[in-house]
């Protein structure tokens, strides 16, 4: 059964918004991708540590249960498959950490050199569709929450002569075919501006939203049509903070755009300088104000899903990197929960009566131990 995320689209103002902010608790439900538990070689250097088996990675995950890890994410067929799915089920029984998504690996295999679902080569595109169908079936069999799709290998380098209509249509037709073959499973698309392709097929949040609508318009299976008729999103989004900032988007704005349509199925968290290559740094070490504002937007609109950590800790032991990221998410969420919601709403709804007050308040919430500050100005309530 799909998680009901339709309430994300509710718009509140004034006292209703303040009441929601005071009553809705933003839960830190942490998930992690098993792919980065043993960072491998990259384009510029060999791996800095020996590879870990899936058993080794799940053992590390188990050690993190007491610190708040609740979910795992894995790619099919390289990280989870028919032969090792029982290991994930065993981990859940022993620790409570559940597999929340099985992701089709659509970017690694040589046959996807020219893309996966958008591939103009018929045989390769068929292989990609079949892999998505098999992955959807595994998600259903393992009772996961959704299926993330990251089309990292789909896109282009040379824009001259590129038939964009055909590229988008092939991908969307293929995904719709797969969804109708295994109806009732939610998909969460993960946009990214570039890497590994020079230009990825769905570059930013608006691209993801348009793509979601275009795929849903193609669905024909009775169960999928029923879900859409009831207002559920069959195709949602899984925005990653790093990807959003690579595209020079504003994180809370992007999240809010998605939630307004009731499509925020999952989130990925890390740190990223604006633009730049995809660094997947530990959560909160760059631009923590984006995280604070993003989490506040999620509280404002009632997000209750997982916060998936997606990092690449090349030079730090994975357990410590995860602990650092979990701690930072918990700490910033505490800031969100302790915020003066009356003040925030007053300042955003009547900025003419509260000039500079919110900025003064942010100084104090970010630096609670600071001394010698000027008096905190009063604010006019709504």
BALOBA-1460 file (C-alpha; in Angstrom, 3 decimals):
// residues 382
<rec num="1" residu="x" x="0.000" y="0.000" z="0.000"/>
<rec num="2" residu="x" x="1.296" y="3.438" z="-0.907"/>
<rec num="3" residu="x" x="2.155" y="5.809" z="1.899"/>
<rec num="4" residu="x" x="-0.446" y="8.564" z="1.904"/>
<rec num="5" residu="x" x="1.458" y="11.798" z="1.259"/>
<rec num="6" residu="x" x="-1.460" y="13.803" z="-0.096"/>
<rec num="7" residu="x" x="-1.534" y="16.062" z="2.989"/>
<rec num="8" residu="x" x="1.750" y="17.617" z="1.853"/>
<rec num="9" residu="x" x="-0.284" y="19.767" z="-0.494"/>
<rec num="10" residu="x" x="-2.395" y="21.414" z="2.228"/>
<rec num="11" residu="x" x="-1.884" y="25.176" z="2.404"/>
<rec num="12" residu="x" x="-2.138" y="26.796" z="5.849"/>
<rec num="13" residu="x" x="-1.803" y="30.406" z="6.954"/>
<rec num="14" residu="x" x="-1.991" y="32.443" z="10.120"/>
<rec num="15" residu="x" x="-3.173" y="30.647" z="13.252"/>
<rec num="16" residu="x" x="-3.754" y="27.398" z="11.337"/>
<rec num="17" residu="x" x="-0.121" y="27.351" z="10.215"/>
<rec num="18" residu="x" x="1.152" y="28.220" z="13.691"/>
<rec num="19" residu="x" x="-0.965" y="25.452" z="15.224"/>
<rec num="20" residu="x" x="0.357" y="22.937" z="12.686"/>
<rec num="21" residu="x" x="3.971" y="23.954" z="13.340"/>
<rec num="22" residu="x" x="3.442" y="23.555" z="17.080"/>
<rec num="23" residu="x" x="1.638" y="20.215" z="16.845"/>
<rec num="24" residu="x" x="3.436" y="18.432" z="13.992"/>
<rec num="25" residu="x" x="6.729" y="16.885" z="15.087"/>
<rec num="26" residu="x" x="9.375" y="16.430" z="12.405"/>
<rec num="27" residu="x" x="10.712" y="12.904" z="12.912"/>
<rec num="28" residu="x" x="14.316" y="12.051" z="12.028"/>
<rec num="29" residu="x" x="13.818" y="8.719" z="10.256"/>
<rec num="30" residu="x" x="17.259" y="7.882" z="8.883"/>
<rec num="31" residu="x" x="17.969" y="5.609" z="5.936"/>
<rec num="32" residu="x" x="21.262" y="4.907" z="4.192"/>
<rec num="33" residu="x" x="22.449" y="3.557" z="0.851"/>
<rec num="34" residu="x" x="24.632" y="0.467" z="1.106"/>
<rec num="35" residu="x" x="26.592" y="1.624" z="-1.981"/>
<rec num="36" residu="x" x="28.769" y="4.066" z="-0.049"/>
<rec num="37" residu="x" x="29.565" y="1.770" z="2.885"/>
<rec num="38" residu="x" x="32.735" y="0.833" z="1.004"/>
<rec num="39" residu="x" x="33.756" y="3.767" z="-1.227"/>
<rec num="40" residu="x" x="35.523" y="2.475" z="-4.322"/>
<rec num="41" residu="x" x="37.764" y="3.987" z="-6.918"/>
<rec num="42" residu="x" x="36.755" y="7.142" z="-8.699"/>
<rec num="43" residu="x" x="37.869" y="8.776" z="-11.905"/>
<rec num="44" residu="x" x="41.016" y="10.232" z="-10.363"/>
<rec num="45" residu="x" x="42.280" y="7.638" z="-7.866"/>
<rec num="46" residu="x" x="42.077" y="4.031" z="-6.781"/>
<rec num="47" residu="x" x="40.004" y="2.964" z="-3.783"/>
<rec num="48" residu="x" x="41.481" y="3.982" z="-0.443"/>
<rec num="49" residu="x" x="40.215" y="0.856" z="1.313"/>
<rec num="50" residu="x" x="39.482" y="-2.755" z="0.561"/>
<rec num="51" residu="x" x="36.012" y="-3.566" z="-0.759"/>
<rec num="52" residu="x" x="33.384" y="-4.770" z="1.710"/>
<rec num="53" residu="x" x="31.024" y="-7.633" z="1.006"/>
<rec num="54" residu="x" x="27.287" y="-7.100" z="1.399"/>
<rec num="55" residu="x" x="27.523" y="-9.065" z="4.644"/>
<rec num="56" residu="x" x="30.199" y="-6.644" z="5.900"/>
<rec num="57" residu="x" x="28.108" y="-3.615" z="4.934"/>
<rec num="58" residu="x" x="25.002" y="-4.943" z="6.634"/>
<rec num="59" residu="x" x="27.028" y="-5.656" z="9.766"/>
<rec num="60" residu="x" x="28.059" y="-1.988" z="9.892"/>
<rec num="61" residu="x" x="24.436" y="-0.972" z="9.351"/>
<rec num="62" residu="x" x="23.409" y="-3.147" z="12.273"/>
<rec num="63" residu="x" x="25.862" y="-1.308" z="14.536"/>
<rec num="64" residu="x" x="24.158" y="1.972" z="13.624"/>
<rec num="65" residu="x" x="20.673" y="0.891" z="14.665"/>
<rec num="66" residu="x" x="21.109" y="2.211" z="18.205"/>
<rec num="67" residu="x" x="22.053" y="5.627" z="16.791"/>
<rec num="68" residu="x" x="18.924" y="5.987" z="14.697"/>
<rec num="69" residu="x" x="19.452" y="4.120" z="11.418"/>
<rec num="70" residu="x" x="16.056" y="2.722" z="10.469"/>
<rec num="71" residu="x" x="16.184" y="1.978" z="6.742"/>
<rec num="72" residu="x" x="18.457" y="0.747" z="3.966"/>
<rec num="73" residu="x" x="18.519" y="1.431" z="0.227"/>
<rec num="74" residu="x" x="20.137" y="-0.885" z="-2.317"/>
<rec num="75" residu="x" x="20.534" y="-1.265" z="-6.086"/>
<rec num="76" residu="x" x="19.345" y="-4.281" z="-8.053"/>
<rec num="77" residu="x" x="21.024" y="-6.535" z="-9.062"/>
<rec num="78" residu="x" x="24.507" y="-5.633" z="-7.769"/>
<rec num="79" residu="x" x="23.697" y="-4.864" z="-4.113"/>
<rec num="80" residu="x" x="20.487" y="-6.789" z="-3.645"/>
<rec num="81" residu="x" x="19.206" y="-9.668" z="-5.731"/>
<rec num="82" residu="x" x="17.336" y="-12.933" z="-5.509"/>
<rec num="83" residu="x" x="20.323" y="-14.671" z="-3.905"/>
<rec num="84" residu="x" x="21.005" y="-12.251" z="-1.048"/>
<rec num="85" residu="x" x="17.644" y="-10.632" z="-0.250"/>
<rec num="86" residu="x" x="17.385" y="-12.914" z="2.765"/>
<rec num="87" residu="x" x="20.356" y="-11.092" z="4.333"/>
<rec num="88" residu="x" x="18.371" y="-7.844" z="4.402"/>
<rec num="89" residu="x" x="15.374" y="-9.650" z="5.869"/>
<rec num="90" residu="x" x="17.611" y="-11.185" z="8.536"/>
<rec num="91" residu="x" x="18.975" y="-7.724" z="9.407"/>
<rec num="92" residu="x" x="15.444" y="-6.397" z="9.859"/>
<rec num="93" residu="x" x="14.539" y="-9.241" z="12.232"/>
<rec num="94" residu="x" x="17.689" y="-8.689" z="14.283"/>
<rec num="95" residu="x" x="17.841" y="-4.885" z="14.390"/>
<rec num="96" residu="x" x="14.579" y="-3.436" z="13.041"/>
<rec num="97" residu="x" x="16.413" y="-1.809" z="10.118"/>
<rec num="98" residu="x" x="14.199" y="-2.411" z="7.098"/>
<rec num="99" residu="x" x="14.820" y="-2.256" z="3.389"/>
<rec num="100" residu="x" x="12.842" y="0.787" z="2.232"/>
<rec num="101" residu="x" x="13.684" y="0.781" z="-1.489"/>
<rec num="102" residu="x" x="15.235" y="-1.416" z="-4.158"/>
<rec num="103" residu="x" x="16.661" y="0.764" z="-6.925"/>
<rec num="104" residu="x" x="17.196" y="-0.455" z="-10.499"/>
<rec num="105" residu="x" x="20.840" y="-0.011" z="-11.482"/>
<rec num="106" residu="x" x="20.420" y="1.796" z="-14.800"/>
<rec num="107" residu="x" x="23.817" y="3.495" z="-15.091"/>
<rec num="108" residu="x" x="26.642" y="0.981" z="-14.574"/>
<rec num="109" residu="x" x="26.374" y="-1.757" z="-17.205"/>
<rec num="110" residu="x" x="28.165" y="-1.266" z="-20.514"/>
<rec num="111" residu="x" x="24.949" y="-1.996" z="-22.411"/>
<rec num="112" residu="x" x="23.570" y="1.262" z="-21.000"/>
<rec num="113" residu="x" x="26.338" y="3.286" z="-22.652"/>
<rec num="114" residu="x" x="23.747" y="5.373" z="-24.505"/>
<rec num="115" residu="x" x="21.192" y="5.436" z="-21.718"/>
<rec num="116" residu="x" x="18.721" y="3.068" z="-20.119"/>
<rec num="117" residu="x" x="15.005" y="3.710" z="-20.622"/>
<rec num="118" residu="x" x="15.802" y="6.514" z="-23.075"/>
<rec num="119" residu="x" x="18.333" y="4.464" z="-25.027"/>
<rec num="120" residu="x" x="17.710" y="4.683" z="-28.795"/>
<rec num="121" residu="x" x="19.208" y="1.185" z="-29.242"/>
<rec num="122" residu="x" x="16.146" y="-1.127" z="-29.022"/>
<rec num="123" residu="x" x="17.894" y="-4.083" z="-27.376"/>
<rec num="124" residu="x" x="19.459" y="-1.992" z="-24.632"/>
<rec num="125" residu="x" x="16.235" y="-0.115" z="-23.930"/>
<rec num="126" residu="x" x="14.349" y="-3.423" z="-23.672"/>
<rec num="127" residu="x" x="16.915" y="-4.686" z="-21.173"/>
<rec num="128" residu="x" x="16.438" y="-1.522" z="-19.099"/>
<rec num="129" residu="x" x="12.635" y="-1.839" z="-19.093"/>
<rec num="130" residu="x" x="12.893" y="-5.481" z="-18.056"/>
<rec num="131" residu="x" x="15.273" y="-4.572" z="-15.231"/>
<rec num="132" residu="x" x="12.864" y="-1.931" z="-13.957"/>
<rec num="133" residu="x" x="10.003" y="-4.447" z="-14.076"/>
<rec num="134" residu="x" x="12.039" y="-6.989" z="-12.122"/>
<rec num="135" residu="x" x="13.011" y="-4.336" z="-9.587"/>
<rec num="136" residu="x" x="9.415" y="-3.239" z="-9.148"/>
<rec num="137" residu="x" x="8.461" y="-6.862" z="-8.489"/>
<rec num="138" residu="x" x="11.203" y="-7.151" z="-5.882"/>
<rec num="139" residu="x" x="9.970" y="-3.977" z="-4.189"/>
<rec num="140" residu="x" x="6.502" y="-5.475" z="-4.039"/>
<rec num="141" residu="x" x="7.750" y="-8.839" z="-2.794"/>
<rec num="142" residu="x" x="9.866" y="-7.238" z="-0.058"/>
<rec num="143" residu="x" x="7.177" y="-4.736" z="0.952"/>
<rec num="144" residu="x" x="9.314" y="-1.647" z="0.482"/>
<rec num="145" residu="x" x="7.945" y="1.897" z="0.522"/>
<rec num="146" residu="x" x="8.802" y="3.001" z="-3.036"/>
<rec num="147" residu="x" x="11.326" y="2.522" z="-5.844"/>
<rec num="148" residu="x" x="13.854" y="5.280" z="-6.460"/>
<rec num="149" residu="x" x="14.897" y="5.813" z="-10.077"/>
<rec num="150" residu="x" x="18.141" y="7.674" z="-10.743"/>
<rec num="151" residu="x" x="18.687" y="7.916" z="-14.529"/>
<rec num="152" residu="x" x="22.387" y="8.746" z="-14.195"/>
<rec num="153" residu="x" x="23.319" y="7.222" z="-17.531"/>
<rec num="154" residu="x" x="20.529" y="8.910" z="-19.494"/>
<rec num="155" residu="x" x="21.191" y="12.254" z="-21.123"/>
<rec num="156" residu="x" x="23.592" y="13.742" z="-23.621"/>
<rec num="157" residu="x" x="26.846" y="15.618" z="-24.153"/>
<rec num="158" residu="x" x="26.351" y="17.116" z="-27.606"/>
<rec num="159" residu="x" x="23.183" y="19.185" z="-27.801"/>
<rec num="160" residu="x" x="23.337" y="19.794" z="-31.560"/>
<rec num="161" residu="x" x="20.764" y="17.637" z="-33.325"/>
<rec num="162" residu="x" x="19.560" y="16.015" z="-30.101"/>
<rec num="163" residu="x" x="15.930" y="14.901" z="-30.407"/>
<rec num="164" residu="x" x="14.834" y="15.842" z="-26.910"/>
<rec num="165" residu="x" x="11.190" y="14.919" z="-27.518"/>
<rec num="166" residu="x" x="12.189" y="11.381" z="-28.464"/>
<rec num="167" residu="x" x="14.626" y="11.036" z="-25.546"/>
<rec num="168" residu="x" x="12.020" y="12.088" z="-22.987"/>
<rec num="169" residu="x" x="9.266" y="10.009" z="-24.603"/>
<rec num="170" residu="x" x="11.338" y="6.824" z="-24.679"/>
<rec num="171" residu="x" x="12.143" y="7.149" z="-20.988"/>
<rec num="172" residu="x" x="8.616" y="8.051" z="-19.911"/>
<rec num="173" residu="x" x="6.961" y="5.400" z="-22.105"/>
<rec num="174" residu="x" x="9.349" y="2.770" z="-20.738"/>
<rec num="175" residu="x" x="8.783" y="3.711" z="-17.115"/>
<rec num="176" residu="x" x="5.008" y="3.789" z="-17.607"/>
<rec num="177" residu="x" x="5.140" y="0.343" z="-19.235"/>
<rec num="178" residu="x" x="7.023" y="-1.013" z="-16.231"/>
<rec num="179" residu="x" x="4.694" y="0.638" z="-13.706"/>
<rec num="180" residu="x" x="1.645" y="-0.823" z="-15.440"/>
<rec num="181" residu="x" x="3.297" y="-4.265" z="-15.477"/>
<rec num="182" residu="x" x="3.656" y="-4.059" z="-11.670"/>
<rec num="183" residu="x" x="0.934" y="-1.631" z="-10.572"/>
<rec num="184" residu="x" x="0.601" y="-0.133" z="-7.122"/>
<rec num="185" residu="x" x="4.269" y="0.688" z="-6.497"/>
<rec num="186" residu="x" x="5.337" y="4.311" z="-6.133"/>
<rec num="187" residu="x" x="8.413" y="5.515" z="-8.037"/>
<rec num="188" residu="x" x="10.578" y="8.408" z="-6.854"/>
<rec num="189" residu="x" x="12.646" y="10.075" z="-9.575"/>
<rec num="190" residu="x" x="15.945" y="11.686" z="-8.547"/>
<rec num="191" residu="x" x="16.917" y="14.636" z="-10.787"/>
<rec num="192" residu="x" x="20.520" y="15.734" z="-11.239"/>
<rec num="193" residu="x" x="22.010" y="18.413" z="-13.524"/>
<rec num="194" residu="x" x="25.036" y="16.444" z="-14.758"/>
<rec num="195" residu="x" x="27.317" y="13.494" z="-13.936"/>
<rec num="196" residu="x" x="27.935" y="10.965" z="-15.174"/>
<rec num="197" residu="x" x="26.437" y="12.336" z="-18.410"/>
<rec num="198" residu="x" x="27.465" y="15.823" z="-19.438"/>
<rec num="199" residu="x" x="23.780" y="16.745" z="-19.164"/>
<rec num="200" residu="x" x="21.433" y="14.372" z="-17.388"/>
<rec num="201" residu="x" x="17.997" y="13.743" z="-18.847"/>
<rec num="202" residu="x" x="16.099" y="15.335" z="-15.909"/>
<rec num="203" residu="x" x="18.289" y="18.158" z="-14.674"/>
<rec num="204" residu="x" x="16.361" y="19.839" z="-11.860"/>
<rec num="205" residu="x" x="13.246" y="19.893" z="-9.706"/>
<rec num="206" residu="x" x="10.895" y="21.353" z="-12.356"/>
<rec num="207" residu="x" x="12.129" y="18.674" z="-14.794"/>
<rec num="208" residu="x" x="11.283" y="16.015" z="-12.219"/>
<rec num="209" residu="x" x="7.797" y="17.397" z="-11.642"/>
<rec num="210" residu="x" x="7.051" y="17.604" z="-15.368"/>
<rec num="211" residu="x" x="8.392" y="14.095" z="-15.867"/>
<rec num="212" residu="x" x="6.203" y="12.753" z="-13.036"/>
<rec num="213" residu="x" x="3.090" y="14.225" z="-14.619"/>
<rec num="214" residu="x" x="4.036" y="12.977" z="-18.090"/>
<rec num="215" residu="x" x="4.568" y="9.409" z="-16.838"/>
<rec num="216" residu="x" x="1.321" y="9.407" z="-14.874"/>
<rec num="217" residu="x" x="-0.575" y="10.580" z="-17.955"/>
<rec num="218" residu="x" x="0.568" y="7.379" z="-19.694"/>
<rec num="219" residu="x" x="-0.532" y="4.918" z="-16.976"/>
<rec num="220" residu="x" x="-3.347" y="2.555" z="-17.892"/>
<rec num="221" residu="x" x="-3.346" y="-0.291" z="-15.331"/>
<rec num="222" residu="x" x="-6.574" y="-0.260" z="-13.308"/>
<rec num="223" residu="x" x="-4.824" y="-0.019" z="-9.911"/>
<rec num="224" residu="x" x="-2.619" y="2.860" z="-11.012"/>
<rec num="225" residu="x" x="-5.554" y="4.728" z="-12.520"/>
<rec num="226" residu="x" x="-7.511" y="4.262" z="-9.291"/>
<rec num="227" residu="x" x="-4.637" y="5.651" z="-7.210"/>
<rec num="228" residu="x" x="-4.361" y="8.680" z="-9.463"/>
<rec num="229" residu="x" x="-8.121" y="9.238" z="-9.345"/>
<rec num="230" residu="x" x="-7.906" y="9.242" z="-5.526"/>
<rec num="231" residu="x" x="-5.244" y="11.949" z="-5.686"/>
<rec num="232" residu="x" x="-2.183" y="9.823" z="-4.867"/>
<rec num="233" residu="x" x="1.113" y="10.411" z="-6.636"/>
<rec num="234" residu="x" x="2.310" y="7.232" z="-8.324"/>
<rec num="235" residu="x" x="5.415" y="9.083" z="-9.488"/>
<rec num="236" residu="x" x="7.055" y="11.191" z="-6.811"/>
<rec num="237" residu="x" x="10.487" y="12.693" z="-6.310"/>
<rec num="238" residu="x" x="13.584" y="11.905" z="-4.284"/>
<rec num="239" residu="x" x="15.485" y="15.204" z="-4.274"/>
<rec num="240" residu="x" x="19.084" y="15.074" z="-3.111"/>
<rec num="241" residu="x" x="20.436" y="18.179" z="-1.405"/>
<rec num="242" residu="x" x="23.728" y="17.902" z="-3.306"/>
<rec num="243" residu="x" x="22.038" y="17.604" z="-6.693"/>
<rec num="244" residu="x" x="19.745" y="20.539" z="-5.925"/>
<rec num="245" residu="x" x="22.725" y="22.744" z="-5.087"/>
<rec num="246" residu="x" x="24.703" y="21.509" z="-8.108"/>
<rec num="247" residu="x" x="21.900" y="23.035" z="-10.159"/>
<rec num="248" residu="x" x="22.001" y="26.318" z="-8.196"/>
<rec num="249" residu="x" x="18.519" y="25.687" z="-6.849"/>
<rec num="250" residu="x" x="17.378" y="26.767" z="-3.393"/>
<rec num="251" residu="x" x="16.714" y="23.697" z="-1.234"/>
<rec num="252" residu="x" x="13.572" y="24.729" z="0.722"/>
<rec num="253" residu="x" x="12.097" y="26.190" z="-2.468"/>
<rec num="254" residu="x" x="12.685" y="22.912" z="-4.321"/>
<rec num="255" residu="x" x="11.231" y="20.818" z="-1.499"/>
<rec num="256" residu="x" x="8.181" y="23.051" z="-1.278"/>
<rec num="257" residu="x" x="7.570" y="22.855" z="-5.031"/>
<rec num="258" residu="x" x="7.481" y="19.062" z="-4.717"/>
<rec num="259" residu="x" x="5.342" y="18.939" z="-1.579"/>
<rec num="260" residu="x" x="2.795" y="21.328" z="-3.077"/>
<rec num="261" residu="x" x="1.954" y="18.512" z="-5.503"/>
<rec num="262" residu="x" x="2.095" y="15.811" z="-2.807"/>
<rec num="263" residu="x" x="5.105" y="14.183" z="-4.468"/>
<rec num="264" residu="x" x="7.885" y="14.206" z="-1.854"/>
<rec num="265" residu="x" x="8.349" y="10.451" z="-1.501"/>
<rec num="266" residu="x" x="11.867" y="10.480" z="-0.042"/>
<rec num="267" residu="x" x="14.868" y="12.757" z="0.475"/>
<rec num="268" residu="x" x="18.651" y="12.388" z="0.192"/>
<rec num="269" residu="x" x="20.996" y="14.389" z="2.420"/>
<rec num="270" residu="x" x="24.655" y="15.383" z="2.218"/>
<rec num="271" residu="x" x="26.658" y="18.581" z="1.702"/>
<rec num="272" residu="x" x="27.620" y="20.285" z="-1.539"/>
<rec num="273" residu="x" x="29.232" y="23.563" z="-2.615"/>
<rec num="274" residu="x" x="27.074" y="25.452" z="-5.119"/>
<rec num="275" residu="x" x="27.662" y="23.990" z="-8.552"/>
<rec num="276" residu="x" x="30.906" y="21.963" z="-8.562"/>
<rec num="277" residu="x" x="31.100" y="18.209" z="-9.060"/>
<rec num="278" residu="x" x="28.968" y="15.873" z="-6.964"/>
<rec num="279" residu="x" x="30.947" y="15.705" z="-3.711"/>
<rec num="280" residu="x" x="28.548" y="13.837" z="-1.377"/>
<rec num="281" residu="x" x="30.132" y="15.352" z="1.730"/>
<rec num="282" residu="x" x="28.924" y="14.594" z="5.252"/>
<rec num="283" residu="x" x="25.638" y="16.240" z="6.180"/>
<rec num="284" residu="x" x="25.875" y="19.838" z="7.350"/>
<rec num="285" residu="x" x="29.544" y="20.644" z="6.820"/>
<rec num="286" residu="x" x="28.699" y="23.001" z="3.936"/>
<rec num="287" residu="x" x="25.669" y="25.333" z="3.870"/>
<rec num="288" residu="x" x="23.916" y="24.136" z="7.048"/>
<rec num="289" residu="x" x="21.481" y="27.026" z="6.625"/>
<rec num="290" residu="x" x="20.070" y="25.230" z="3.562"/>
<rec num="291" residu="x" x="19.411" y="22.179" z="5.729"/>
<rec num="292" residu="x" x="17.807" y="24.262" z="8.480"/>
<rec num="293" residu="x" x="15.511" y="26.050" z="6.029"/>
<rec num="294" residu="x" x="14.774" y="22.806" z="4.181"/>
<rec num="295" residu="x" x="13.823" y="20.937" z="7.345"/>
<rec num="296" residu="x" x="11.630" y="23.835" z="8.432"/>
<rec num="297" residu="x" x="9.806" y="23.705" z="5.094"/>
<rec num="298" residu="x" x="9.309" y="19.957" z="5.570"/>
<rec num="299" residu="x" x="7.833" y="20.592" z="9.026"/>
<rec num="300" residu="x" x="5.650" y="23.358" z="7.609"/>
<rec num="301" residu="x" x="4.122" y="21.028" z="5.020"/>
<rec num="302" residu="x" x="4.032" y="17.819" z="7.036"/>
<rec num="303" residu="x" x="6.755" y="15.576" z="5.605"/>
<rec num="304" residu="x" x="6.868" y="12.299" z="7.553"/>
<rec num="305" residu="x" x="9.104" y="10.104" z="5.400"/>
<rec num="306" residu="x" x="12.725" y="9.035" z="5.593"/>
<rec num="307" residu="x" x="15.806" y="11.225" z="5.465"/>
<rec num="308" residu="x" x="18.220" y="9.178" z="3.401"/>
<rec num="309" residu="x" x="21.898" y="9.914" z="3.965"/>
<rec num="310" residu="x" x="23.853" y="9.707" z="0.685"/>
<rec num="311" residu="x" x="27.533" y="10.446" z="1.257"/>
<rec num="312" residu="x" x="30.908" y="9.317" z="-0.117"/>
<rec num="313" residu="x" x="33.325" y="9.272" z="2.829"/>
<rec num="314" residu="x" x="36.583" y="8.487" z="1.068"/>
<rec num="315" residu="x" x="38.905" y="9.386" z="3.945"/>
<rec num="316" residu="x" x="36.700" y="8.788" z="6.999"/>
<rec num="317" residu="x" x="35.504" y="5.417" z="8.370"/>
<rec num="318" residu="x" x="31.943" y="4.882" z="7.246"/>
<rec num="319" residu="x" x="30.577" y="4.401" z="10.756"/>
<rec num="320" residu="x" x="32.007" y="7.733" z="11.945"/>
<rec num="321" residu="x" x="30.854" y="9.539" z="8.797"/>
<rec num="322" residu="x" x="27.352" y="8.162" z="9.342"/>
<rec num="323" residu="x" x="27.371" y="9.131" z="13.012"/>
<rec num="324" residu="x" x="28.476" y="12.654" z="12.104"/>
<rec num="325" residu="x" x="25.669" y="12.959" z="9.564"/>
<rec num="326" residu="x" x="23.011" y="11.495" z="11.858"/>
<rec num="327" residu="x" x="24.103" y="13.788" z="14.676"/>
<rec num="328" residu="x" x="23.935" y="16.841" z="12.420"/>
<rec num="329" residu="x" x="20.450" y="15.999" z="11.183"/>
<rec num="330" residu="x" x="19.277" y="15.452" z="14.748"/>
<rec num="331" residu="x" x="20.870" y="18.693" z="15.935"/>
<rec num="332" residu="x" x="19.400" y="20.823" z="13.159"/>
<rec num="333" residu="x" x="16.005" y="19.156" z="13.569"/>
<rec num="334" residu="x" x="16.132" y="20.105" z="17.247"/>
<rec num="335" residu="x" x="16.698" y="23.707" z="16.133"/>
<rec num="336" residu="x" x="13.657" y="23.456" z="13.884"/>
<rec num="337" residu="x" x="11.505" y="22.010" z="16.660"/>
<rec num="338" residu="x" x="12.597" y="24.667" z="19.166"/>
<rec num="339" residu="x" x="12.021" y="27.601" z="16.816"/>
<rec num="340" residu="x" x="9.578" y="30.354" z="17.796"/>
<rec num="341" residu="x" x="6.879" y="29.561" z="15.250"/>
<rec num="342" residu="x" x="4.756" y="32.546" z="16.224"/>
<rec num="343" residu="x" x="7.692" y="34.822" z="15.416"/>
<rec num="344" residu="x" x="8.537" y="33.061" z="12.159"/>
<rec num="345" residu="x" x="4.975" y="33.216" z="10.824"/>
<rec num="346" residu="x" x="4.554" y="36.823" z="11.939"/>
<rec num="347" residu="x" x="7.735" y="37.857" z="10.151"/>
<rec num="348" residu="x" x="6.952" y="36.009" z="6.912"/>
<rec num="349" residu="x" x="3.266" y="36.985" z="6.740"/>
<rec num="350" residu="x" x="3.743" y="40.633" z="7.814"/>
<rec num="351" residu="x" x="7.288" y="41.602" z="6.832"/>
<rec num="352" residu="x" x="6.210" y="45.237" z="6.699"/>
<rec num="353" residu="x" x="5.617" y="45.203" z="10.461"/>
<rec num="354" residu="x" x="8.660" y="43.104" z="11.386"/>
<rec num="355" residu="x" x="11.578" y="44.472" z="9.410"/>
<rec num="356" residu="x" x="14.845" y="42.740" z="10.305"/>
<rec num="357" residu="x" x="13.335" y="40.721" z="13.157"/>
<rec num="358" residu="x" x="13.677" y="37.314" z="11.510"/>
<rec num="359" residu="x" x="17.305" y="38.023" z="10.630"/>
<rec num="360" residu="x" x="17.996" y="38.984" z="14.248"/>
<rec num="361" residu="x" x="16.294" y="35.814" z="15.420"/>
<rec num="362" residu="x" x="18.374" y="33.611" z="13.082"/>
<rec num="363" residu="x" x="21.569" y="35.014" z="14.611"/>
<rec num="364" residu="x" x="20.381" y="33.914" z="18.028"/>
<rec num="365" residu="x" x="19.126" y="30.471" z="17.029"/>
<rec num="366" residu="x" x="22.371" y="29.694" z="15.189"/>
<rec num="367" residu="x" x="24.545" y="31.095" z="17.983"/>
<rec num="368" residu="x" x="22.687" y="30.456" z="21.245"/>
<rec num="369" residu="x" x="25.800" y="30.927" z="23.396"/>
<rec num="370" residu="x" x="26.876" y="34.210" z="21.850"/>
<rec num="371" residu="x" x="27.379" y="37.109" z="24.245"/>
<rec num="372" residu="x" x="27.379" y="40.862" z="23.758"/>
<rec num="373" residu="x" x="24.539" y="40.862" z="21.240"/>
<rec num="374" residu="x" x="22.197" y="43.791" z="20.837"/>
<rec num="375" residu="x" x="18.709" y="43.443" z="22.372"/>
<rec num="376" residu="x" x="16.424" y="41.100" z="20.455"/>
<rec num="377" residu="x" x="13.749" y="43.295" z="18.796"/>
<rec num="378" residu="x" x="10.091" y="42.691" z="19.541"/>
<rec num="379" residu="x" x="7.801" y="41.451" z="16.792"/>
<rec num="380" residu="x" x="4.202" y="42.233" z="15.881"/>
<rec num="381" residu="x" x="2.047" y="39.099" z="15.925"/>
<rec num="382" residu="x" x="-0.283" y="38.213" z="13.088"/>
